[in-house]
């Protein structure tokens, strides 16, 4: 997948910048990478799968 136009952002909750970066401006895909290794591997998710993951991650823990 061509990630040339990806606009990477880190979480606002990442205090020291060592977090994952997300590119959600890609057509039909969401890229996720390690902010400490920006030239390293990228995981690519379908937008619906990424939204489902985020929804679960935001749920409070018991």
N, C-alpha and C positions, 0 to 999 in steps of 0.2 A: 504494500500500500504506500502510495506517495504521501509523505507527511510534510512536504515542503511548505505548504501554507498554514501549518498548524500554529495556533496561538496558544502557547503554554501558560498556565497559571497555577499558582500554588494555593493551598488552602489558607484562608484568613486565620485559621487556628494554628497554623504552623509558626511557632514563635521564632525558631532559629533557622528556618528555611530548609531544614532537612525533612522533607516530606515527599509525597507524590505530587506530580504535576499532571494536570488534566488539560487536554485540548478538545473542547467540545464544539469547535467551529467547523469541523470536517463534515462533508456531506455523507450522511449515512453511517458515521462511525464516531466513536469517542476514543481518543488515545490516552493512555496512562503510562507514565514513566517515573523513574526514580530521580528526584531533583539533584541528588549527589552524582548522578551518572547520566547527564543529558544526551550523551551520544550513544548510550547503551540501548538495550532492547526496549521495545514499546509493546504493551498489551493493547489490543484493539477490541472494543466491544461494540455491539449494536446499541444504538441509543436507548432502546427499550430495556435492554439488559442492564445498562449503566443506571438508568433511572430506578429500576427495581433494586439494584444493589444499594444505591444512595438512600432510598426509602427505608430499607432494613437497617442500614448503618446509623441512621438518625434516630431510630427507636431507642427509648431509654432501656437500660439493662435492668434486670430484676435484682 
